[in-house]
């Protein structure tokens, strides 16, 4: 049987600490890359279905990364607003309310990124369709059952 060792990070030597930190950083980057890759191919597919034109692969990648970063910030506000204002709603009304809040904040992020980029141009209808689709996906995959 192996001995019961309690190897904490504090007890490791400098080489062990560096390897641990680099390993965690690589794991974080792989997860982040996977999430952005899913968003990239999702947006590429949606854009193809809706007939959105973009100039290059890089413009789509910049769009997705910008939307991801701005979406994280905007999501914080949408979650806070939803939690603060939906405490006394029934379940069905709460789902519709959450869909509305998520759609509006997704649209704000899409609109902002679209207006900042000249290489991708989305119509208002396309923005609304994508924002609504993203809101549905967020509600379906939300683990926190409100």
Buried (B, 14 or more C-beta within 10 A) or exposed (E): EEEEEEEEEEEEEEEEEEEEEEEEEEEEEEEEEEEBEEBBEBBBEBBEEEEBEBEEEEBBBBBBBBBBEBBEEBBEEBBEEBEEEBEEBEEEEBBEBBBEBBBBBBBBBBBBBBEEBEEBEBEEEBBBBBBBBBBEEBBEEEEEEB
